[in-house]
Amino acid sequence: MILTVTPNPSLDRTYEVPALERGEVVRATGERMDPGGKGVNVSRAVAAAGRRTVAVLPLGGAPGALVAALLDAQGIEVAPVPVAGATRSNIALAEPDGVLTKINAPGPELSAQEQELLLDTVRAQSREADWIACCGSLPRGLAPSWYADLVTRAHAAGARIALDTSGRALSEALRARPDVVKPNAEELSAAVARPLATVGDALQAAEEVRALGARAVLASLGADGQLLVSEAGAWFGSARVSAVRSNVGAGDASLAGFLIAGGTGPEALASAVAHGAAAVTLPGSVMPAPADLDPAAVTVTADIPLDRVLTEPTP
């Protein structure tokens, strides 16, 4: 079982638009409504693969009730933490060329009692978990050290932790030695406080993040592929993608694929790349099912192309 923890979930509305013109009336050509949040997306991808998952998340108000109902309809077990504030609602505008404009609401502020209930719920649900995936931004009220505290508690209980967050929450958590962290290129750049221009730059940054405490780093480099750096070695994975429809949740699908395949080694990286590549071909934040995957399009190698220039170098 893969347990996910999403401290700041959302109700996500995605509209497909022919073009985004500021100040004009834009008529959508398609729309979707999905339960959102990075950990929620991981649970959705795990469930789509036919594996058991439990999603721990604070929920409040009508949007929270709708998130729970949508997850239940997808066969995902929900361990809700009732909160006084309403769950946030986010909007994404997807253009035909793959450009995505997102408007993310801040979400509710959690009280001290709600924070403790969230930790207690994770503890209660983690007994059967093979992995605990802690994902996304922290809501108002939670200190930057909250993830670090969760990692420490989970390790004390014998659980493995995958962490997908950024900024100070990531730097604080690294001291607790999470089993794997999954930054994208921008987050990896921020973690080492310098720009990344090549795959070699990303590899060096991932090694430095490991030196700061992460036991393994699964780095998403967008269209350029993914890196896995661990004590056992380093590998680079990429996949052919015919057309990008939406990249919402692609990194979350990658993390799910990685954990589904055991969470270590090149085989898990191949699964991560296959899931991420499939996700970008689907609308909105739809998570890929096994039928959407194309393992033959994936290449994983220990011969890392260090000089390859990143398609989207970080600033």
Secondary structure, 3 states (H helix, E strand, C coil): CEEEECCCCEEEEEEECCCCCCCCCCCCCEEEEEEECHHHHHHHHHHHCCCCEEEEEEECHHHHHHHHHHHHHCCCEEEEEECCCCCEEEEEEECCCCCEEEECCCCCECCHHHHHHHHHHHHHHHHHCCEEEEECCCCECCCCCHHHHHHHHHHHCCCCEEEECCHHHHHHHHCCCCCEECCEHHHHHHHHCCCCCEHHHHHHHHHHHHHCCCCEEEEECHHHCEEEEECCEEEEEEECCCCCCCCCCHHHHHHHHHHHCCCCHHHHHHHHHHHHHHHCCCCCCCCCCHHHCCHHHEEEECCCCCCCECCCCCC
